Amino acid sequence: MAKFDPAQYIREVRQEVSRVTWPSRKETLVTTGLVLAMSALAAVFFLVVDQLIQLAMRLVFGIG
């Protein structure tokens, strides 16, 4: 088993991080906005579906 060298590990991490292509601020904001919009859209969709199922169950079982 190889011996762990913390200094070598840090050098390798820095080398890998330097290769990463980081998104610009604009790309990050656009992507964040899209995620929030899609989450809101999904929430509204499931709210409507839930209300429709609830209505159907009330009609079928005569509850409420």
N, C-alpha and C positions, 0 to 999 in steps of 0.2 A: 504494500500500500504506500502510495506517495505521501511525502510529508507536506503538510499544509503550510504555505508561506503567505502570510497576510500582505506583505509588501507586493509580492507578485500578483496576488489577487486584485489589489487596488489598481495596479498598473493595467491589468487586463480589463477591469471594469471601465476605467477611463478610456481605454482604447475602443471598447465597444460603444460607449456612449458617444464618442466623437463620430462614429459612423452613422448614428441615428439621424434621420431626416425629420426634424421637428416641424409641426404645422405652424403656419403663420397665425398671428392674432386673429385676422379676419377669418381664416379657415376654421379656427376653433370656435369663434362666435357663431358662424353660420351653422356649423355642425351641431352646436349646443342648441341653437334655436330650432333646428329640424327635429332633434330628439324631443325637446319639450313640446313642440307642435304635434308630433306623432303620438306622444304619450297622452296629450289632451284629447286628441281624436279617438284614440283607443278607449279612453275613459268614457267619452260620450257614447261611443258605439255600444260598449257593454252595459251602460246605463239604460239605453233604449231597449236592447235585447232583454235585459232583466225585467224591465217594466212590461214588455210584451209577454214574457213567460208568466209573470205574475198575473196579468190580466187573463190570460188563457186558463190558468189554474183556478182563478176565481170563477170563471164561467163554467168550467168543467165540474168543479166540486161545489159550487154555490156558496163559497165562503166569502164573508165580507160584505 
